[in-house]
């Protein structure tokens, strides 16, 4: 099926040529999840021992949801410092997503132009 679909071929070639950028994105995203999850655990658990942030792993789940911009609302910070860290986590995720996307889009443009010349 992919042999006959121009769109799938172009996207596949773009993703394979952008593997370094995508791996760097995932690396920074993982580091952000660990750091922001740990910071949020220590801030929120010290503020309120009955907090939803009962472990670093659960806090990392919050960081994954926040950084992926899903925002379920099942966990949220209640302390002022926690809200500040949450804002920083959101800004960090926007930055690490935005920077590689520009490189990937330029590679997509190049792959599309090459493929268009072959037709």
VMD Tcl script that builds the backbone (N, CA, C; Angstrom):
set m [mol new atoms 357]
animate dup $m
set s [atomselect $m all]
$s set {name element resname resid chain x y z} {
  {N N UNK 1 A 0.824 -1.194 0.000}
  {CA C UNK 1 A 0.000 0.000 0.000}
  {C C UNK 1 A 0.871 1.261 0.000}
  {N N UNK 2 A 1.970 1.224 0.767}
  {CA C UNK 2 A 2.830 2.414 0.849}
  {C C UNK 2 A 3.534 2.689 -0.473}
  {N N UNK 3 A 3.752 1.664 -1.279}
  {CA C UNK 3 A 4.424 1.867 -2.567}
  {C C UNK 3 A 3.593 2.745 -3.496}
  {N N UNK 4 A 2.288 2.711 -3.328}
  {CA C UNK 4 A 1.408 3.413 -4.246}
  {C C UNK 4 A 0.888 4.748 -3.699}
  {N N UNK 5 A 1.141 5.019 -2.442}
  {CA C UNK 5 A 0.668 6.265 -1.840}
  {C C UNK 5 A 1.819 7.260 -1.745}
  {N N UNK 6 A 1.713 8.335 -2.488}
  {CA C UNK 6 A 2.773 9.346 -2.493}
  {C C UNK 6 A 2.925 9.992 -1.127}
  {N N UNK 7 A 1.819 10.232 -0.458}
  {CA C UNK 7 A 1.859 10.879 0.853}
  {C C UNK 7 A 2.580 10.048 1.892}
  {N N UNK 8 A 2.310 8.746 1.906}
  {CA C UNK 8 A 2.963 7.865 2.877}
  {C C UNK 8 A 4.452 7.775 2.588}
  {N N UNK 9 A 4.823 7.724 1.343}
  {CA C UNK 9 A 6.250 7.678 0.978}
  {C C UNK 9 A 6.965 8.944 1.439}
  {N N UNK 10 A 6.366 10.084 1.192}
  {CA C UNK 10 A 6.983 11.359 1.573}
  {C C UNK 10 A 7.121 11.462 3.092}
  {N N UNK 11 A 6.082 11.105 3.827}
  {CA C UNK 11 A 6.138 11.177 5.294}
  {C C UNK 11 A 7.158 10.190 5.842}
  {N N UNK 12 A 7.215 8.983 5.276}
  {CA C UNK 12 A 8.185 7.987 5.732}
  {C C UNK 12 A 9.608 8.457 5.491}
  {N N UNK 13 A 9.881 8.993 4.321}
  {CA C UNK 13 A 11.228 9.494 4.032}
  {C C UNK 13 A 11.576 10.681 4.929}
  {N N UNK 14 A 10.600 11.531 5.212}
  {CA C UNK 14 A 10.842 12.670 6.103}
  {C C UNK 14 A 11.172 12.189 7.507}
  {N N UNK 15 A 10.414 11.234 8.017}
  {CA C UNK 15 A 10.665 10.729 9.368}
  {C C UNK 15 A 11.997 9.998 9.471}
  {N N UNK 16 A 12.349 9.233 8.445}
  {CA C UNK 16 A 13.641 8.542 8.498}
  {C C UNK 16 A 14.809 9.514 8.391}
  {N N UNK 17 A 14.649 10.596 7.666}
  {CA C UNK 17 A 15.734 11.570 7.585}
  {C C UNK 17 A 15.781 12.472 8.823}
  {N N UNK 18 A 14.710 12.468 9.626}
  {CA C UNK 18 A 14.655 13.298 10.829}
  {C C UNK 18 A 14.829 12.485 12.102}
  {N N UNK 19 A 15.390 11.293 12.005}
  {CA C UNK 19 A 15.500 10.421 13.174}
  {C C UNK 19 A 16.356 11.043 14.270}
  {N N UNK 20 A 17.399 11.785 13.921}
  {CA C UNK 20 A 18.231 12.426 14.940}
  {C C UNK 20 A 17.447 13.486 15.710}
  {N N UNK 21 A 16.682 14.296 15.006}
  {CA C UNK 21 A 15.891 15.337 15.653}
  {C C UNK 21 A 14.803 14.728 16.530}
  {N N UNK 22 A 14.166 13.668 16.046}
  {CA C UNK 22 A 13.120 13.016 16.829}
  {C C UNK 22 A 13.681 12.348 18.078}
  {N N UNK 23 A 14.850 11.735 17.972}
  {CA C UNK 23 A 15.449 11.109 19.149}
  {C C UNK 23 A 15.890 12.165 20.165}
  {N N UNK 24 A 16.392 13.286 19.686}
  {CA C UNK 24 A 16.752 14.376 20.592}
  {C C UNK 24 A 15.504 14.935 21.282}
  {N N UNK 25 A 14.413 15.056 20.551}
  {CA C UNK 25 A 13.151 15.506 21.128}
  {C C UNK 25 A 12.697 14.562 22.240}
  {N N UNK 26 A 12.714 13.257 21.975}
  {CA C UNK 26 A 12.309 12.288 22.985}
  {C C UNK 26 A 13.239 12.302 24.189}
  {N N UNK 27 A 14.530 12.484 23.976}
  {CA C UNK 27 A 15.487 12.547 25.075}
  {C C UNK 27 A 15.191 13.731 25.990}
  {N N UNK 28 A 15.036 14.920 25.405}
  {CA C UNK 28 A 14.749 16.096 26.219}
  {C C UNK 28 A 13.379 16.001 26.886}
  {N N UNK 29 A 12.422 15.396 26.198}
  {CA C UNK 29 A 11.103 15.216 26.776}
  {C C UNK 29 A 11.181 14.294 28.000}
  {N N UNK 30 A 11.932 13.202 27.891}
  {CA C UNK 30 A 12.101 12.277 29.011}
  {C C UNK 30 A 12.794 12.950 30.187}
  {N N UNK 31 A 13.842 13.718 29.892}
  {CA C UNK 31 A 14.551 14.441 30.961}
  {C C UNK 31 A 13.601 15.429 31.638}
  {N N UNK 32 A 12.795 16.125 30.857}
  {CA C UNK 32 A 11.825 17.062 31.420}
  {C C UNK 32 A 10.798 16.372 32.303}
  {N N UNK 33 A 10.340 15.197 31.884}
  {CA C UNK 33 A 9.367 14.441 32.686}
  {C C UNK 33 A 9.981 14.074 34.029}
  {N N UNK 34 A 11.195 13.585 34.024}
  {CA C UNK 34 A 11.851 13.176 35.274}
  {C C UNK 34 A 12.090 14.390 36.180}
  {N N UNK 35 A 12.611 15.458 35.618}
  {CA C UNK 35 A 12.929 16.639 36.434}
  {C C UNK 35 A 11.663 17.297 36.973}
  {N N UNK 36 A 10.704 17.591 36.106}
  {CA C UNK 36 A 9.492 18.268 36.569}
  {C C UNK 36 A 8.642 17.375 37.460}
  {N N UNK 37 A 8.615 16.079 37.192}
  {CA C UNK 37 A 7.887 15.160 38.067}
  {C C UNK 37 A 8.488 15.110 39.458}
  {N N UNK 38 A 9.816 15.084 39.529}
  {CA C UNK 38 A 10.493 15.050 40.832}
  {C C UNK 38 A 10.291 16.352 41.599}
  {N N UNK 39 A 10.461 17.474 40.909}
  {CA C UNK 39 A 10.278 18.769 41.574}
  {C C UNK 39 A 8.840 18.906 42.080}
  {N N UNK 40 A 7.879 18.511 41.256}
  {CA C UNK 40 A 6.481 18.642 41.656}
  {C C UNK 40 A 6.169 17.749 42.855}
  {N N UNK 41 A 6.736 16.566 42.884}
  {CA C UNK 41 A 6.508 15.683 44.031}
  {C C UNK 41 A 7.001 16.326 45.314}
  {N N UNK 42 A 8.215 16.823 45.304}
  {CA C UNK 42 A 8.774 17.395 46.521}
  {C C UNK 42 A 8.043 18.672 46.942}
  {N N UNK 43 A 7.616 19.472 46.006}
  {CA C UNK 43 A 6.883 20.702 46.358}
  {C C UNK 43 A 5.495 20.369 46.899}
  {N N UNK 44 A 4.745 19.574 46.171}
  {CA C UNK 44 A 3.352 19.320 46.552}
  {C C UNK 44 A 3.236 18.397 47.765}
  {N N UNK 45 A 4.085 17.392 47.871}
  {CA C UNK 45 A 3.989 16.472 49.004}
  {C C UNK 45 A 4.401 17.163 50.293}
  {N N UNK 46 A 5.383 18.062 50.220}
  {CA C UNK 46 A 5.772 18.812 51.417}
  {C C UNK 46 A 4.712 19.845 51.785}
  {N N UNK 47 A 3.991 20.364 50.796}
  {CA C UNK 47 A 2.929 21.342 51.062}
  {C C UNK 47 A 1.720 20.674 51.696}
  {N N UNK 48 A 1.355 19.505 51.208}
  {CA C UNK 48 A 0.177 18.792 51.704}
  {C C UNK 48 A 0.432 17.291 51.593}
  {N N UNK 49 A 0.678 16.607 52.717}
  {CA C UNK 49 A 0.947 15.156 52.661}
  {C C UNK 49 A -0.200 14.331 52.066}
  {N N UNK 50 A -1.413 14.873 52.044}
  {CA C UNK 50 A -2.543 14.163 51.441}
  {C C UNK 50 A -2.692 14.528 49.965}
  {N N UNK 51 A -1.658 15.087 49.384}
  {CA C UNK 51 A -1.680 15.535 47.998}
  {C C UNK 51 A -1.846 14.356 47.041}
  {N N UNK 52 A -2.272 14.669 45.817}
  {CA C UNK 52 A -2.391 13.638 44.778}
  {C C UNK 52 A -1.015 13.187 44.305}
  {N N UNK 53 A 0.006 13.955 44.560}
  {CA C UNK 53 A 1.367 13.637 44.148}
  {C C UNK 53 A 2.013 12.792 45.247}
  {N N UNK 54 A 1.660 11.507 45.297}
  {CA C UNK 54 A 2.097 10.631 46.376}
  {C C UNK 54 A 3.455 9.995 46.133}
  {N N UNK 55 A 3.923 10.002 44.901}
  {CA C UNK 55 A 5.240 9.434 44.590}
  {C C UNK 55 A 5.813 10.155 43.379}
  {N N UNK 56 A 7.100 9.947 43.163}
  {CA C UNK 56 A 7.731 10.562 41.994}
  {C C UNK 56 A 7.160 9.960 40.721}
  {N N UNK 57 A 6.815 8.681 40.744}
  {CA C UNK 57 A 6.232 8.047 39.561}
  {C C UNK 57 A 4.869 8.655 39.218}
  {N N UNK 58 A 4.027 8.865 40.221}
  {CA C UNK 58 A 2.729 9.496 39.958}
  {C C UNK 58 A 2.903 10.945 39.503}
  {N N UNK 59 A 3.889 11.615 40.066}
  {CA C UNK 59 A 4.171 12.984 39.646}
  {C C UNK 59 A 4.709 13.009 38.223}
  {N N UNK 60 A 5.452 11.987 37.856}
  {CA C UNK 60 A 5.935 11.896 36.478}
  {C C UNK 60 A 4.777 11.676 35.513}
  {N N UNK 61 A 3.749 10.955 35.953}
  {CA C UNK 61 A 2.550 10.813 35.122}
  {C C UNK 61 A 1.930 12.180 34.871}
  {N N UNK 62 A 1.865 13.000 35.917}
  {CA C UNK 62 A 1.353 14.361 35.753}
  {C C UNK 62 A 2.203 15.125 34.736}
  {N N UNK 63 A 3.529 14.962 34.819}
  {CA C UNK 63 A 4.417 15.665 33.895}
  {C C UNK 63 A 4.200 15.193 32.456}
  {N N UNK 64 A 3.992 13.900 32.265}
  {CA C UNK 64 A 3.724 13.369 30.914}
  {C C UNK 64 A 2.445 13.983 30.361}
  {N N UNK 65 A 1.398 14.001 31.163}
  {CA C UNK 65 A 0.116 14.552 30.720}
  {C C UNK 65 A 0.237 16.046 30.441}
  {N N UNK 66 A 0.967 16.750 31.287}
  {CA C UNK 66 A 1.125 18.190 31.109}
  {C C UNK 66 A 1.986 18.502 29.893}
  {N N UNK 67 A 3.092 17.790 29.726}
  {CA C UNK 67 A 4.009 18.078 28.625}
  {C C UNK 67 A 3.452 17.641 27.278}
  {N N UNK 68 A 2.550 16.686 27.272}
  {CA C UNK 68 A 1.941 16.279 26.004}
  {C C UNK 68 A 0.718 17.130 25.674}
  {N N UNK 69 A 0.438 18.109 26.481}
  {CA C UNK 69 A -0.674 19.055 26.348}
  {C C UNK 69 A -2.042 18.382 26.366}
  {N N UNK 70 A -2.132 17.206 26.966}
  {CA C UNK 70 A -3.425 16.539 27.097}
  {C C UNK 70 A -4.197 17.157 28.246}
  {N N UNK 71 A -3.580 17.216 29.424}
  {CA C UNK 71 A -4.181 17.856 30.583}
  {C C UNK 71 A -5.483 17.226 31.038}
  {N N UNK 72 A -5.437 15.985 31.506}
  {CA C UNK 72 A -6.651 15.299 31.950}
  {C C UNK 72 A -7.349 16.018 33.094}
  {N N UNK 73 A -6.580 16.613 33.992}
  {CA C UNK 73 A -7.164 17.265 35.156}
  {C C UNK 73 A -7.307 16.337 36.336}
  {N N UNK 74 A -6.794 15.106 36.220}
  {CA C UNK 74 A -6.870 14.171 37.336}
  {C C UNK 74 A -5.902 14.560 38.453}
  {N N UNK 75 A -4.822 15.222 38.111}
  {CA C UNK 75 A -3.859 15.715 39.090}
  {C C UNK 75 A -3.530 17.158 38.730}
  {N N UNK 76 A -3.465 17.990 39.714}
  {CA C UNK 76 A -3.090 19.376 39.470}
  {C C UNK 76 A -2.479 19.949 40.747}
  {N N UNK 77 A -1.551 20.876 40.605}
  {CA C UNK 77 A -0.897 21.447 41.786}
  {C C UNK 77 A -1.830 22.397 42.526}
  {N N UNK 78 A -1.655 22.423 43.848}
  {CA C UNK 78 A -2.486 23.302 44.670}
  {C C UNK 78 A -1.683 24.421 45.326}
  {N N UNK 79 A -0.390 24.209 45.497}
  {CA C UNK 79 A 0.432 25.233 46.147}
  {C C UNK 79 A 0.873 26.278 45.119}
  {N N UNK 80 A 1.169 27.480 45.566}
  {CA C UNK 80 A 1.646 28.497 44.629}
  {C C UNK 80 A 2.948 28.093 43.923}
  {N N UNK 81 A 3.860 27.473 44.652}
  {CA C UNK 81 A 5.116 27.032 44.031}
  {C C UNK 81 A 4.864 25.918 43.027}
  {N N UNK 82 A 3.902 25.041 43.336}
  {CA C UNK 82 A 3.541 23.982 42.400}
  {C C UNK 82 A 2.952 24.529 41.113}
  {N N UNK 83 A 2.144 25.577 41.245}
  {CA C UNK 83 A 1.568 26.206 40.053}
  {C C UNK 83 A 2.653 26.884 39.218}
  {N N UNK 84 A 3.653 27.451 39.884}
  {CA C UNK 84 A 4.768 28.058 39.161}
  {C C UNK 84 A 5.573 26.996 38.407}
  {N N UNK 85 A 5.828 25.860 39.062}
  {CA C UNK 85 A 6.546 24.764 38.400}
  {C C UNK 85 A 5.717 24.211 37.245}
  {N N UNK 86 A 4.403 24.125 37.411}
  {CA C UNK 86 A 3.530 23.650 36.333}
  {C C UNK 86 A 3.602 24.578 35.128}
  {N N UNK 87 A 3.639 25.871 35.374}
  {CA C UNK 87 A 3.776 26.832 34.272}
  {C C UNK 87 A 5.112 26.648 33.560}
  {N N UNK 88 A 6.163 26.451 34.330}
  {CA C UNK 88 A 7.476 26.194 33.734}
  {C C UNK 88 A 7.493 24.917 32.920}
  {N N UNK 89 A 6.810 23.882 33.412}
  {CA C UNK 89 A 6.733 22.610 32.694}
  {C C UNK 89 A 6.015 22.786 31.356}
  {N N UNK 90 A 4.940 23.556 31.363}
  {CA C UNK 90 A 4.209 23.803 30.118}
  {C C UNK 90 A 5.050 24.591 29.120}
  {N N UNK 91 A 5.741 25.610 29.608}
  {CA C UNK 91 A 6.593 26.410 28.713}
  {C C UNK 91 A 7.737 25.566 28.153}
  {N N UNK 92 A 8.345 24.740 28.998}
  {CA C UNK 92 A 9.425 23.868 28.555}
  {C C UNK 92 A 8.946 22.923 27.466}
  {N N UNK 93 A 7.764 22.358 27.658}
  {CA C UNK 93 A 7.262 21.403 26.658}
  {C C UNK 93 A 6.967 22.092 25.326}
  {N N UNK 94 A 6.462 23.314 25.379}
  {CA C UNK 94 A 6.209 24.031 24.123}
  {C C UNK 94 A 7.513 24.314 23.385}
  {N N UNK 95 A 8.538 24.658 24.132}
  {CA C UNK 95 A 9.833 24.961 23.506}
  {C C UNK 95 A 10.450 23.713 22.896}
  {N N UNK 96 A 10.471 22.602 23.647}
  {CA C UNK 96 A 11.132 21.410 23.104}
  {C C UNK 96 A 10.351 20.789 21.958}
  {N N UNK 97 A 9.058 21.052 21.884}
  {CA C UNK 97 A 8.286 20.556 20.743}
  {C C UNK 97 A 8.458 21.478 19.547}
  {N N UNK 98 A 8.505 22.770 19.781}
  {CA C UNK 98 A 8.562 23.738 18.676}
  {C C UNK 98 A 9.901 23.732 17.951}
  {N N UNK 99 A 10.986 23.574 18.665}
  {CA C UNK 99 A 12.299 23.675 18.021}
  {C C UNK 99 A 12.551 22.584 16.980}
  {N N UNK 100 A 12.356 21.303 17.285}
  {CA C UNK 100 A 12.602 20.291 16.247}
  {C C UNK 100 A 11.568 20.306 15.129}
  {N N UNK 101 A 10.379 20.793 15.395}
  {CA C UNK 101 A 9.330 20.789 14.376}
  {C C UNK 101 A 9.745 21.631 13.178}
  {N N UNK 102 A 10.415 22.748 13.404}
  {CA C UNK 102 A 10.843 23.584 12.283}
  {C C UNK 102 A 11.851 22.859 11.405}
  {N N UNK 103 A 12.743 22.095 12.030}
  {CA C UNK 103 A 13.727 21.335 11.255}
  {C C UNK 103 A 13.031 20.224 10.469}
  {N N UNK 104 A 12.087 19.556 11.098}
  {CA C UNK 104 A 11.368 18.465 10.434}
  {C C UNK 104 A 10.540 19.005 9.263}
  {N N UNK 105 A 9.934 20.161 9.436}
  {CA C UNK 105 A 9.145 20.747 8.347}
  {C C UNK 105 A 10.046 21.137 7.180}
  {N N UNK 106 A 11.234 21.660 7.463}
  {CA C UNK 106 A 12.143 22.000 6.358}
  {C C UNK 106 A 12.609 20.737 5.638}
  {N N UNK 107 A 12.825 19.654 6.377}
  {CA C UNK 107 A 13.176 18.386 5.722}
  {C C UNK 107 A 12.013 17.858 4.900}
  {N N UNK 108 A 10.802 18.035 5.404}
  {CA C UNK 108 A 9.626 17.618 4.646}
  {C C UNK 108 A 9.553 18.386 3.328}
  {N N UNK 109 A 9.837 19.670 3.376}
  {CA C UNK 109 A 9.808 20.490 2.161}
  {C C UNK 109 A 10.834 19.992 1.153}
  {N N UNK 110 A 12.032 19.658 1.641}
  {CA C UNK 110 A 13.074 19.138 0.744}
  {C C UNK 110 A 12.676 17.798 0.136}
  {N N UNK 111 A 12.155 16.896 0.970}
  {CA C UNK 111 A 11.749 15.570 0.471}
  {C C UNK 111 A 10.608 15.718 -0.527}
  {N N UNK 112 A 9.672 16.591 -0.228}
  {CA C UNK 112 A 8.544 16.813 -1.139}
  {C C UNK 112 A 9.020 17.375 -2.479}
  {N N UNK 113 A 9.964 18.307 -2.434}
  {CA C UNK 113 A 10.493 18.889 -3.677}
  {C C UNK 113 A 11.232 17.833 -4.495}
  {N N UNK 114 A 12.010 16.974 -3.858}
  {CA C UNK 114 A 12.715 15.895 -4.577}
  {C C UNK 114 A 11.716 14.932 -5.201}
  {N N UNK 115 A 10.701 14.561 -4.415}
  {CA C UNK 115 A 9.721 13.613 -4.916}
  {C C UNK 115 A 8.903 14.218 -6.051}
  {N N UNK 116 A 8.618 15.511 -5.943}
  {CA C UNK 116 A 7.840 16.197 -6.962}
  {C C UNK 116 A 8.627 16.260 -8.277}
  {N N UNK 117 A 9.960 16.424 -8.192}
  {CA C UNK 117 A 10.795 16.453 -9.381}
  {C C UNK 117 A 10.838 15.085 -10.076}
  {N N UNK 118 A 10.674 14.008 -9.331}
  {CA C UNK 118 A 10.704 12.660 -9.909}
  {C C UNK 118 A 9.447 12.348 -10.697}
  {N N UNK 119 A 8.370 13.023 -10.388}
  {CA C UNK 119 A 7.096 12.720 -11.046}
  {C C UNK 119 A 7.068 13.266 -12.460}
}
mol reanalyze $m
mol bondsrecalc $m
mol representation Tube
mol addrep $m
